[in-house]
Amino acid sequence: MGRFLDKRSPNAVMALVSVVDSSAYMLYYTAFVLGNPLFLVLAAIVEKLSTGMYSVYPVYEYLAYPEDIREKIYVFHNILPLLSQAVTYPVLGYFLGVVFADIDYLVTSVLVFAVASLVLAVIPVFWLPYLTEPVGKHFSEERQEKCVKEIPREFYPVALIIIMLGFAYSIAPFLALVNLFIENFGGGLFEISLYEVAAGLTVVFLSLPVLKISKNRARMAVGLGLLLEAVSQMLLAFSYRLELAVLSAVLASAGYAIMDPFYMDMLFSKIPEDLRGSLLGGIAGVRKILTICSPAVAGVLAYRISASAPYIVSALLIFAAIALLYFISD
């Protein structure tokens, strides 16, 4: 998938993402209408193809915008989708979870999402500034000018932290959250939408103030962010009240907002520029392998032990990642 992206314009790939997303929704709709699990599996496969191309968005931002405003662009990349989520999620949750809770309405909503995704495909092609060069050309030219360097020792704990965090997040997927809300909180779509709104608004409010944190305090910021995320997972695992679940969403999002601008910078600072592509690709490959097996692990934990178990294991992995920060210099 990375090689495919390297040879195409980012705008074309972003349009393709919307088309593939629309195809996945159509397959889901067909599966629900026909009651055929084969279409459900096909939809999940097509959806995974789409997520494999999501890296095109930050690449487009990197290439399309000048360096002096890039940091602000990344902040808005976080703020705008989450602000939209904060507005639309409670509306969708209320209508689909309370007003139109009948299964026929839910199935029809999937068809609406399919059409909407297809319409969105025109935005990167006809509205966004068009980049004619393939994604990979810019970076391949830069790599030719660099000399190969040794991999710093401090790269390994940073890489391990990122891999562990990927596994920690994927072991508590959205399905596990839905199961937890049903089992522990007796809630449904509307309650989950409140959780998502709290998460989104927290990131929106904290993203701009976090930019004022000095880069010299990057390790401290990452450690604090991870600690908040670990506490939120434990709170979600052991609480049985909706208010505490919403509080856990606030803590998790606060942790994400605090650490997000810094922990990828920590990674990049430990990798020679000429090795970034191969090493980051290696990390992504390991994380992808773990995400393949993590839903099965989450399912076993949730159904064989308890609905809270995936979140307990996730918190323990995050605590282990915090311990690894000791081996990284500022």
N, C-alpha and C positions, 0 to 999 in steps of 0.2 A: 504494500500500500504506500509506503514511503517513497519507493522508486516511481510509482505512478504519479504521486503528487509532485515529485521533482520535475516532471516533464510537462506539467500543465500550468496554465494561468490560474492564479488563486481565485479569480472571479468565477471562472468556469467550474472549478472544484466546489466552490461555495454553492453555486446553483445546482450542481449535481447532488450535493448533500440534501438540499430541500426536495429534489425529485425522489431520491432514495428514501428519505423519511416518509414522503407521501405514499410511496409504494408499500412501505412497511405497514402504515396505517390501513391501507386498502386490504392488505392481506389479513391484518387483525380483524377488520370488519367482516371480511369473507368468512373467516374462521368462526366468528361469533354467530353469523347468520346461518351458516350451514351446520354448525356444531361439529366441525371437522378439525381435530387436533393437528393434522398434517399441515394445514394452512397456518396454524398457530406457531408451529416450529419454524416454518418458512419465514414468517413475519419476524420472528426473533433473530433469525440468521441475517435477513436483510437489514434489520435495525442495527446489528453489530457492524455490518459493512459501513453503515453511515457513521457510527461513532468512531470508526477507524480513520475517518477523514476530518474529524473535528480540529485536529492540529493546524489545519489550514487557516483558521481564524486568527490566532496570535501571529502566525507567519505573515498573513496579509497586513495586519496592523504594523508589524515590524518594518515591512517593505514600503507601505503606502504613506506613512507619516514621518515627518522630520524627527531627528533624534531629540531635539529640544522640547518637543511636546509629547514624546512617546510615553513618558511616565504618567502623564495626565490621561492619555488615551487608555492605558491599562486600568486606571482607576475607574474611568467611565465604563470600561468593559465589564467591570464588576457591578457598578452601581445601577446602570440602566436596566439590565435584565432582571436584577433582583427587585428594583423598584416596580417594574412591570409585574413581576411575580406577586409582590405584596398587594397590588391592586386587583389582579385577575384571579388569584387563587381563592380568596374568600368568596368571590362572586361565583366562580365555577363550583366550588365546594358546596355553597348554599343551594344553587339551582340543581346540581346533579346529585347532591346528597340529601336534600330536604324536599325541594319542590318537585323535581322530576327524577325521583329515585327509582322509578320503574326501570327494569332491565332493558326495555325497548328504547327508552330515551338514552340510556348509557351507550348502547350499541350505535345509535344514530350519531351520538357525539363523536365517536371514532371516525365516522365518515366525514363529518365536518372538519375534523383535524386533518384528514387526508387532503381535502380540497384546499384548506388554508396553507398547508405546507407546499403544495404545488404552486399556488399563487406567489408565495414568497421567493420562488426560484428566479423571478424576474428582477428582484432588487439588486443582487450583485452584478448582474449583466447589464442592466440599463440605468441604474441609479448611482451605484458606488463608483469612485474613480477606478478606471480599468487598468490593470497591470498586464501588459502584453508578454513580459518575460516569464518563462516558467519559474516555479518556486525554487528549483534547485540551482538555477544558473548563478544567482547572486552569491550563494554560499559556496559553490564549487570554485568560483573565481577567487574568493577570499582564501579558501584552503590552499590554493596553488601558491599563494604568497607566503605561507607559513612554513616553519620548519617543525619537524616532529620533536616533541619533548617527552620527558618521562612523566608518568602519572604520579602526582603527589600522593603521599601516604594518606593525607587527610581526605582525599577523594573517597576512599573506601567507607569510612563511617558515614559520610554525608549520603553516599549512594545507598548504603544499607538503611539509613533513616527513611529515605524516600520510598524504598521498596517495602519496608515494614509499614509505613503509613498507607501505602496503596493497598496492602493486604488488610490492614486494620479497617479502612473505609469499606472495602469490598466485602468483608465478612459480615458487615451489617448493612445490607442493601435495602432498597426501598420496600421490597416485599417483606423483609424482616420487620421494618418499621410498621407496615400495615398490620402484620400479625401481632406485633407488640401492642398496638393501639386497640386492636380487637380483644386480645386476651387480658391486658392489664388495665386498660382505660375504658373499655366498652364503647369505644368511639368508632367513627367511620370516616368518610371523605371530608365532612365538614371539620371535624376535629383535627384531621391531618393537615387540612388547609390552614388552620390557625397556627399549627406548628411551623409550617413552611413560611407563612407570613412573618412570624416572629424572627425566623432565621434570616429572611431576606432583608427586613428593615434594619436589623442589627448591623449587617455588613454595609448597608447604605450609609448609616449614620457614622460608622467608624472608619470607613475607607479614607476619607479626606484627612481627618486628624492624624491617622497613622503615618501619613507622608511626612509629618514633622519629626518623627523619630529618627535620630542619627543612625547612619549606617554602622557606626562604631559599636552600636548596641544591638547589632543584628542577632547574635547568638542569644542574648537575653530575651529579645522579642520573640524569637522562634520558640525558646523554652517556655515562656509565659503562654504563648498561643497554644502550644501542645498541651500544657497543663490544664488550660481551660477546656480543651477538647476532651481530654481524658476524664476530667470531672463531670463533664456533660454526659458522657457515655455511661458512667457509673450512676449518675442521677437518673438517667432514662431507664437503666436496668432495674433499679431498686425502688422506684417510685410508682405509686398506683393512683396518682391524682393528675388530672389534666394540667393544672397550673404548674406543677413541677416539670411536666414534660415540655411545656412552653418555655420554662426557665432554662431547661437543658438546651433547647434550640438557641436561645439567646447566648448562652455560654459557648456553645460550639461555634456559632457564627462570629462571636467576638474573638475567639481563638484564631479562627481562619483569617479574619480581617487583620489581626495583629501580625501573624506570621507570614501571610501570603507574599507581601512585597519583599521579604527578606530571605526566605529559605531557598528559593530558586537562585537568588543572587549568590548565596553561600555555595551552592552547587557549582555555578558557573565560575566562581572565583577559584575553585579547586581543580579546574580542568584546563589544560592547555588548549588554546583556541583551535588548533589543527586536529585535536582529538574529540572535540565536542560532539560531532555528528555520530561517530561510532560508539562513544561511551554512553551518550544519552540514548542512542538506539538500543544499546545493551540493557540499560536500566528499564526502558519501556518494554523490551521483550520479556524480561523477568517478571515485571509487574503484570503483563498480559497473561503469562502462563499461570500466575497465581490467581488472577481474576477468573480464569476458566474453572478452577476447582473451588473457588471461594463460595459460590452459591450452594454447592453441595454441602460444604462444611457448615455454612450458615443454616441450611435446612436440617442437618443432623443435630446441631446444637439446639435449634429452636424446638424441634419436635421430640427429640430424645431426652433433652434435659429441661429446658424451659424457654419461653419466649424472650427472656432477658439474657440468656447465655451468650448470644452473638455480641451483645454490647459489653458484657464483662470481658470477653476475650479481646475485643477491640480496644478497650481501655487499657488492658495489660500490655498490648503491643505498643500503644502510644507511650505508656510509662517507660517501656524499654527503649523507645526512640529518644526520649528525654535523657536517659542515662548515657546514650551514645554521644550526646552533645558535649560531654566532658572531654572527648578526644578531639574536638575541633577547636582550633584557635580562632580568635576574633579576626 
